[in-house]
Amino acid sequence: MTSAAPAESASATGTADTVDAELRAAFEHAQTETIAAVARTVAALDTGMTELDIARRLESEVADRGFVSWFQRPRVLFGAPAKPRLRMSADRKLAAGTIVEIDLAPANADAFGDFTTTVAFGMDDEPELVSDARALCRGVCGFASRWKCTGEVYVFADAWANNHRATLGEAGAIGHMCLPRRGRSGWAWPYAARVAIQMRRHQVHWFNHRRMHGFYALAPRLVRGEHACGFGEMVYIDGDTRRIVGRGHESEVGTLPPV
């Protein structure tokens, strides 16, 4: 029986990294703090909290961690609807058995984090949908590499979902490049970087033929019938180096660290 692969791996060819260490460290720090903020928030979940309550808690968790803005404001979704609602509610309240999907992407002065998780609140055994969505995210993160075109990652996710009696819904992409505060994406940081991911060349979609290189937020959302949920991680690819950003081991994908 073989052990799981480490969060960072390199082949025997040893292709040198081309992304500078300072930038790698900036994204590593931002993603680590983002994951920790979500873990603290999940640990504080309580019956009667609303989607907006949890979103405000997420904001307070990153307020004193060096984050100065938002790549994307917190999103909290109760009930695992197939189509995400446009607005969070102050009326929907947390109860045992509620599936809670959380997406957090705060920005600091140099980089940003981007992390998604789903939890089944007050349940001893999580629903199959949640387990399958986590497995899909792990598969996608493991499939991504320098040898793959970006579009192949989307095709893999789509095929995985179909093989597990599900789909990716109407999603035209399952992630995007994470552009740093460099060059054009550094202008009006982080808003220009946010606008840039609307360009198809920066999205993980079916027809993107570009080889993977740099930082990617991969967040496929698994849809089965009228319900859906997702997990999302950040992956760094540079030559033969591949790393799950903010993680010590690939087996941690889709999990929360202890608080």
C-alpha positions as CSV (number, residue, x, y, z in Angstrom):
1,M,0.0,0.0,0.0
2,T,1.5,3.3,-1.0
3,S,1.1,6.5,0.9
4,A,-0.5,9.7,-0.4
5,A,1.6,12.1,-2.4
6,P,3.0,15.1,-0.6
7,A,1.6,18.6,-1.2
8,E,4.6,19.5,-3.2
9,S,6.2,17.0,-5.7
10,A,8.8,17.2,-8.4
11,S,9.9,14.6,-11.0
12,A,13.3,13.2,-11.5
13,T,14.0,15.7,-14.2
14,G,14.1,18.5,-11.7
15,T,13.0,21.4,-13.9
16,A,13.9,24.6,-12.1
17,D,11.2,26.9,-10.7
18,T,10.6,30.1,-12.6
19,V,8.2,31.8,-10.1
20,D,10.2,33.8,-7.6
21,A,10.3,32.7,-4.0
22,E,8.8,36.0,-2.7
23,L,5.7,35.5,-4.8
24,R,5.3,31.9,-3.8
25,A,5.6,32.9,-0.1
26,A,3.0,35.6,-0.5
27,F,0.3,33.3,-1.9
28,E,1.3,30.5,0.6
29,H,0.8,32.9,3.5
30,A,-2.5,34.3,2.1
31,Q,-4.0,30.9,1.4
32,T,-2.9,29.4,4.8
33,E,-4.5,32.3,6.6
34,T,-7.7,32.0,4.5
35,I,-8.1,28.3,5.3
36,A,-7.5,29.0,9.0
37,A,-10.1,31.7,9.0
38,V,-12.7,29.3,7.5
39,A,-11.8,26.6,10.0
40,R,-12.3,29.0,12.9
41,T,-15.6,30.1,11.5
42,V,-16.8,26.5,11.0
43,A,-15.8,25.7,14.6
44,A,-18.0,28.6,15.8
45,L,-21.1,27.6,13.8
46,D,-24.2,27.5,16.0
47,T,-27.9,26.8,15.6
48,G,-29.9,29.8,14.6
49,M,-27.0,31.6,12.8
50,T,-28.0,33.0,9.4
51,E,-26.0,33.2,6.1
52,L,-25.2,36.8,6.8
53,D,-24.1,36.1,10.4
54,I,-21.6,33.6,9.1
55,A,-20.4,36.0,6.4
56,R,-19.8,38.7,9.0
57,R,-17.9,36.2,11.1
58,L,-15.7,35.4,8.2
59,E,-15.0,39.1,7.7
60,S,-14.0,39.5,11.3
61,E,-11.7,36.5,11.2
62,V,-9.5,38.0,8.5
63,A,-9.7,41.6,9.7
64,D,-6.5,41.4,11.8
65,R,-4.6,38.9,9.6
66,G,-3.0,41.4,7.2
67,F,-5.8,41.4,4.6
68,V,-6.6,44.8,3.3
69,S,-9.3,44.1,0.7
70,W,-11.3,41.4,-1.1
71,F,-10.6,39.4,-4.2
72,Q,-14.2,38.3,-3.6
73,R,-16.4,39.0,-0.6
74,P,-17.4,36.0,1.5
75,R,-20.2,33.8,0.2
76,V,-22.3,31.5,2.4
77,L,-25.0,29.2,1.1
78,F,-27.4,27.1,3.0
79,G,-29.2,24.0,1.7
80,A,-27.1,23.1,-1.3
81,P,-29.2,24.5,-4.0
82,A,-28.2,23.5,-7.6
83,K,-28.1,27.1,-8.6
84,P,-26.3,29.5,-6.1
85,R,-28.5,32.3,-4.9
86,L,-27.4,35.8,-5.8
87,R,-27.8,37.1,-2.3
88,M,-27.2,35.8,1.2
89,S,-30.2,35.8,3.6
90,A,-30.7,37.1,7.1
91,D,-33.8,34.9,7.4
92,R,-32.5,31.4,6.6
93,K,-31.3,29.9,9.9
94,L,-28.8,27.2,10.6
95,A,-30.3,23.9,11.9
96,A,-29.0,20.4,12.3
97,G,-28.8,18.7,8.9
98,T,-28.1,21.9,7.0
99,I,-25.5,21.8,4.3
100,V,-23.3,24.9,4.5
101,E,-21.1,26.0,1.6
102,I,-18.5,28.7,2.3
103,D,-16.3,30.6,-0.1
104,L,-13.7,33.0,1.2
105,A,-11.2,35.0,-0.9
106,P,-9.5,37.9,1.0
107,A,-6.6,39.9,-0.5
108,N,-3.6,41.3,1.3
109,A,-1.0,43.8,-0.1
110,D,0.6,41.2,-2.5
111,A,-1.6,38.2,-3.0
112,F,-4.9,36.7,-2.1
113,G,-6.4,33.4,-0.8
114,D,-9.2,31.5,-2.4
115,F,-10.8,28.6,-0.6
116,T,-14.2,26.9,-0.6
117,T,-15.5,24.2,1.7
118,T,-18.8,22.5,2.5
119,V,-19.9,21.1,5.8
120,A,-22.9,19.2,7.0
121,F,-23.9,20.9,10.2
122,G,-24.8,18.8,13.1
123,M,-24.6,15.5,11.3
124,D,-22.5,12.5,12.3
125,D,-22.3,11.1,8.7
126,E,-22.1,13.6,5.9
127,P,-24.3,13.2,2.8
128,E,-22.9,11.4,-0.2
129,L,-23.1,14.6,-2.2
130,V,-20.6,16.3,0.1
131,S,-18.3,13.3,0.1
132,D,-18.4,13.1,-3.7
133,A,-17.8,16.8,-4.1
134,R,-14.7,16.6,-1.9
135,A,-13.4,13.6,-3.9
136,L,-14.0,15.5,-7.1
137,C,-11.9,18.5,-5.8
138,R,-9.1,16.1,-4.8
139,G,-9.2,14.4,-8.2
140,V,-9.0,17.7,-10.0
141,C,-6.1,19.0,-7.9
142,G,-4.2,15.8,-8.4
143,F,-4.8,15.8,-12.2
144,A,-3.5,19.3,-12.7
145,S,0.1,19.5,-13.8
146,R,2.5,21.1,-16.3
147,W,1.7,18.3,-18.8
148,K,-1.9,19.2,-18.9
149,C,-3.6,22.0,-20.9
150,T,-5.9,24.0,-18.7
151,G,-8.9,22.8,-20.6
152,E,-8.0,19.2,-19.9
153,V,-8.6,19.8,-16.2
154,Y,-12.1,20.9,-16.9
155,V,-12.7,17.9,-19.1
156,F,-11.4,15.6,-16.3
157,A,-13.8,17.2,-13.8
158,D,-16.8,16.9,-16.3
159,A,-16.0,13.2,-16.9
160,W,-15.6,12.5,-13.2
161,A,-18.9,14.1,-12.4
162,N,-20.7,12.1,-15.2
163,N,-19.1,8.9,-14.0
164,H,-20.6,9.5,-10.5
165,R,-24.2,10.2,-11.6
166,A,-23.7,14.0,-11.5
167,T,-22.7,17.0,-13.6
168,L,-21.0,20.3,-13.3
169,G,-24.3,22.0,-13.9
170,E,-24.2,25.1,-16.1
171,A,-20.7,26.0,-15.0
172,G,-18.6,27.2,-18.0
173,A,-15.5,27.0,-15.9
174,I,-14.3,25.4,-12.7
175,G,-11.7,27.8,-11.7
176,H,-9.3,30.5,-12.7
177,M,-5.7,31.7,-12.7
178,C,-4.6,33.6,-9.5
179,L,-2.9,36.7,-10.9
180,P,-0.4,38.4,-8.6
181,R,0.2,42.0,-7.9
182,R,2.5,42.3,-10.9
183,G,2.3,44.1,-14.2
184,R,-1.3,44.9,-15.4
185,S,-2.9,42.9,-12.7
186,G,-1.2,45.1,-10.1
187,W,-3.1,48.1,-11.2
188,A,-5.9,49.0,-8.7
189,W,-5.1,45.9,-6.8
190,P,-6.9,43.5,-6.4
191,Y,-9.8,44.7,-8.6
192,A,-7.8,44.5,-11.9
193,A,-6.9,40.9,-11.0
194,R,-10.6,40.2,-10.3
195,V,-11.6,41.7,-13.7
196,A,-8.9,39.8,-15.5
197,I,-10.3,36.4,-14.6
198,Q,-13.4,37.2,-16.6
199,M,-11.2,36.7,-19.6
200,R,-11.5,33.2,-21.0
201,R,-7.7,32.8,-21.3
202,H,-7.5,33.0,-17.5
203,Q,-10.4,30.5,-16.8
204,V,-10.3,26.8,-16.4
205,H,-12.8,26.0,-19.1
206,W,-13.2,23.4,-21.8
207,F,-11.4,25.1,-24.7
208,N,-8.5,26.6,-22.9
209,H,-5.5,25.1,-24.7
210,R,-2.8,26.8,-22.6
211,R,-0.4,24.7,-20.5
212,M,-0.8,25.1,-16.8
213,H,1.8,27.4,-15.1
214,G,1.4,29.5,-12.0
215,F,-1.3,29.7,-9.4
216,Y,-4.8,28.3,-10.0
217,A,-8.0,28.4,-7.9
218,L,-9.8,25.1,-8.7
219,A,-13.3,24.9,-7.3
220,P,-15.6,22.4,-9.2
221,R,-19.2,22.4,-7.9
222,L,-20.9,19.0,-8.1
223,V,-24.5,19.0,-9.1
224,R,-26.8,16.0,-8.5
225,G,-30.5,16.6,-9.1
226,E,-31.8,19.7,-7.3
227,H,-28.7,19.9,-5.0
228,A,-25.1,20.8,-5.4
229,C,-22.0,21.7,-3.3
230,G,-18.3,22.3,-3.8
231,F,-14.8,22.4,-2.5
232,G,-12.0,24.6,-3.8
233,E,-8.3,24.8,-3.3
234,M,-5.3,26.7,-4.8
235,V,-2.7,24.8,-6.8
236,Y,0.7,26.1,-7.8
237,I,2.4,24.6,-10.9
238,D,5.9,25.6,-12.0
239,G,7.8,23.2,-14.2
240,D,7.9,19.8,-12.4
241,T,6.8,21.4,-9.1
242,R,3.2,21.1,-8.1
243,R,1.9,22.2,-4.7
244,I,-1.4,22.5,-3.0
245,V,-1.0,26.0,-1.6
246,G,-1.5,26.4,2.1
247,R,-1.4,22.6,2.7
248,G,1.3,20.3,4.0
249,H,0.0,17.2,2.3
250,E,-2.3,16.4,-0.6
251,S,-4.5,14.3,1.7
252,E,-5.5,17.6,3.4
253,V,-7.5,18.7,0.3
254,G,-11.1,19.3,1.2
255,T,-10.5,19.2,5.0
256,L,-10.2,21.8,7.6
257,P,-7.2,22.1,10.0
258,P,-7.8,21.8,13.7
259,V,-8.6,25.0,15.6
